[in-house]
Amino acid sequence: MPRPRRTQMSIEDTSWYHCCSRVTRRAFLFGNDELTGKNYDYRRAWVESLLLKLGDIFAIDVAAYAVMSNHLHLVLQIDIELANRWTDREVVEQWHQQFNGTELTQRFAKGEVIEEYQVAKLKHLVAIYRSRLCDISWFMRCLNEPIARMANKEDKCTGRFWEGRFKSQALLDEAAVLACMAYVELNPIRAQMADTLESSDHTSIQLRVNAALKGEQPTQLLPFIGDERLNQPKGINFALKDYLELVDETGRIIRNDKRGSISANSAKILTRLNISSENWIKLTSEFGELFHGPVGNTQELTTFCEHLQKRRRHFAQCCKYLEDG
């Protein structure tokens, strides 16, 4: 039975979440359908385009994603501080990029005078919008519903496009976040849809590699800011070059289906995370099978489960892969 979303998320413990949505029909609705001979690969571009647009609207950063033939993986970080820094007008302007709002919020956005008796109502609407703009459920709703409507219209049918609710998974520490990001970004290589990171279409790693070749980072994604943070207010606290090298070597090992080993240079991140090369390969190959709930070390997992009144033993079995160096 699906668990209520409030039992899967705790912003008090972590702002990082792994989300996954799967399509429900028999056909490959995002890729090549061998049964009918139709190719729906262009729909993956629909998802990618809308996903990156929503990252600019919501106070939620996209760290990693992979749009596959019949499912979608995301690693997201909720930016509560950004949502709280927005002025009331900025909140309304962000919301209006995706929704029409009300006549009152439209007038407010245009700078028209709001009558005193309407101020309380406006404040209430702003509070609702601010809350929704840092809510992963609303983010996924704004991503999945338009795609479903577009696909149903094109297929001239009705009914569910996605397989029920999206699945969400709390990532409780740096090791869980990095392992999950690499797992997500290596999806096309594991599925033998691509041989290299740069040929992994509709993934965040392709965006990062292409930007890195120009000495840049993609503006649509949460940046890597290195150990010294490079005077940036937020980002992933690892060097981009080290991460790309590590994921590239991991992909080669997975693609060749042999043991292999991570080079000493690329193992910088693993040393910091206290994860052995063997455990890293297992995590990035089998993350989805290993973890069916929150992911993190024993201490973080215990705290998370206590806050949400969960029994930790249901999720603790695979902690060893994140703790054995």
N, C-alpha and C positions, 0 to 999 in steps of 0.2 A: 504494500500500500504506500502511495506517495506520502512523504513527510511534509508537514507544513513548512513554508519557506522560513518562518521565524525560528524554526529549530535547526536551520542550516546556516544561518548568517548571524554574525555578531560583530558589528563594527567596533565594539569595545576591544575585541581581541585581534582583529585583522581587517585590513581594507582590501585584501587580495582575494579574488575568487576565480575559479575555473568553471566555465559554463559550457554546456553542450546541448545542441538541439539536433534531432534527427527527423528526416521526412518519414511519412507514414505509408506512402503508396508503394506498390511493387516496383514501379519503374524507377530508373535512376533519374531523378528530376533535376539534378544539377550537372550531370555528365553525359556519357554516351550510353544510351539504352540499347543494349544488344538485341533485345526482344523485338523492338519496333524499328530499329535502325535509325532512330532520331537522336540528334545530339543536342543536349540542353546545357552545354558548357557555358554559354553566354549568361545563364542565370546565376552562375557563380559570381560573375562580375556585378550583377544586381546587388547581391549580398555584400560583397566587398565595398562597393561604392556607398551603400547606405550605412554600413557599419562605420566607415571612416567619417562620414558626415555626422553621425550621432555622437562620435567621440568629440567633435567640436561643439556640440550643443549641450551635452550632459556634463556634469562634474564627475565624469568617469573616464579614466584614461585606458586606452587599448594598449596592452603590453605585447600581446601575441595573438595571432589568429590563424586558422587554416580552414578554408572553405573546400570541403571534399565533395565527392560525388553524391553522397546521400546524408551527410551530416556536417555540422559546423562546430568548431572548437574555438573558445575565446579564453584569454587570461586578461582580467580586468582589475583595475585598482580604483576604488572609490575615493574621491578627493573632497572630503567633507569641508576642509578648510576653504577651498575655492568656493564651494556653494555658500558658505557663510560670509565670505568676503563680497559676494555680489551685492550690489545695491538692489533695492526693490525694482527699479526700472530695468536693470540688467537681467534680473530673474525673468521678468515679463518678456523682454526681448529674446532671451534664450528660448523660452517656452514657445513663443510665436514662430520660431523657425520650424517647429514641427507641428504645432496645433494653432487653431485660430484664436483660442482663448474666448473671452466674452466681450460684449460691447464695452463694458467698463474697463477691462484691461487694454482693449484696443485704443480707447480714448486716452488712457494713462500713458500708453506707449507713444502716442502722438504729441504728448505734452499738453493736452487740454486740461482745464481746471476741473478738479474732482470736487463735487459738493461734499460738505462736511458730513452729511448723513450717509454718504457712500464710502467714506474712508475706512471704516471698520470692515466692510465687506471686501474692499480692495486688499487690505492687509491680510485678511483670511485667505483670499485667493493666492496672494504672493507666497504665503507660508506653505500652502499646498503645493504650488509649483516648485518652490525651493526644495521641498522634501522629495518630490518626484524626480527632480533633476539629479539627485544623487542616489537613486533607487535602482538597483540592478534589474528588478522585476519590470519596472517601467522601461528601462533601456532595452531589454529583450523583447518586450511587447512592441515597442516602436520599430524594432528590427524585424521580428518574425511576421507580424500581422500584414504589413504592406507587401512583403514578398509572397505570402500565401495568397493575397488577393490578386496580385499580378499573375501568378502562376495559374490560379483557378480561372481567371478571365481568359488567359491564353489557351488553356486546355478546354475551355467551355464546359466547366464542371463546377460542382460545389462540394463541400465537405472539408475535412481536415487535410491540411498540407503537412503540418508538423505532427510528430508523434507525441501528443500530450504536452505537458509542461516542459520547459527546458530544465536540465539538471544543473545544479550548482554545487560547488565544492569549495570549502574554505581552505586557503593556503596560509599556514600559520607561521612560517618562518622563511628565511632567505633560501634555504636548501629546497623547500617545497616549491617556492615560486620559480626558481631557476630550473629545477627538474621538470616542472610542469610546462614551462615555456618551451624548453627544448623538445619535450614530448609532443607538444602541439605543433611546433614548427617542423618537426621531422615526419609528420603524418604522411605527406606525399611520397617520401622516400621509403617509408615502411610499407606503404601500399603499392610500391613500384609504379607510381604515377610520374615520378621524376627521378633523375640520377644525381642531380646536384642541387644545392641551395638556390642558386640563381635561376634554375629551371623549374622551381617549385611554384607554379602559378597560383595566384590568389592566396598567398600567405604573407605574413608579416616579415618572415625571414628574407623573402625575395625583395621586399621594399628596403629592408635594412642593408642588404648586400649591394643593391643598385645604388643606394645613396652613399654607402661607404666608398664605392669606387670613385665618387666625386669628392671625397673628403667631407661628406655631410652625414646628417641623420634625418630620417623622414619626419616631417613636422606632424604627421598624423598619428605617430606612435609615441608612447612614453619613452623618453631618451635614456640611453646609458650615460651616466655622468661620472664614471670612474670612482676611485677610492677617495679622491679629494673633492668630489662633488662639483668641481669646475665652476663654483659660484652660482650654480643653478639651484632653484628652490626645491625641485623635486626630480625624481628619476630613479633609475636602477643603479645601485651602488657598485657597479663593476665596469671595467673597461670594455667598450664595444669590441675592440679588436680581439681581446682574449675570449670573449663570448662567441664571436663568429668562428674563430679557429676551433674552439672546443666543439661547437655544434657541427662544424664541417667534418671534423675527424670522427665524431660520433656517428654521423650519417654514413660515412664511408664504411665503418665497421658494421653497422646495421645492414647496409645495402649488400655487402659482400657475404653476410651471414656467417661470419667467423669471429673468433674470440677477439683478436686484435688487442691493441692497447692504446691508451691516450698518451701522447708525447708529454715530456716533462714541461715544455713551454705552455701547452694547452691545459695542463693540469693545475695551473695557478688557482683557478676558481675552485676546483675540487679540494685543493689543500685548504683553502680558506673555509670551505663549507664542511670540511672533515668527512668527505665522502670518498670511498675508494673508487678506482676506475671500474672495477667489476660491478659495484652497486650502481654507479652512474649509468652504465650500459643497461642494466636491468630496469632502472627507473625510467629511462627515456624510451625503452622498448615496450614496457608493460605497465606504465603508470595507470592507465585506465582499468587494467585487470587487478592491479595490486590494491588500489585505494577506491573504496566506495563511499567514503565519508570524508570528514576533515583530514587534512594532511599536515603533519608537523612532527617535531620531536616530542618525546614523552611529556616533558614539562609543559610545553605549549598546548599539547593535546588535552592534558588533564585540566588545565585552566579553562580552556574553551568548553569542554564538556561540563564542567562544574557550572559555568555561567548559563549554559542552556539546559542544565539538568538532564544530561545524557549519561549513559553508562559507557565509560571510556573503553572498556574491553572490546566493544564492538568494532573499534577503529584502530586499536593499538598494535595489532599483530604485525603490521609491516613497517612500524617505526624503525626497526633495526636497519633498514636500507638507507635511512636518512641520518643515522647516528654512528654507524660503524665506519671508522676511517680506514 
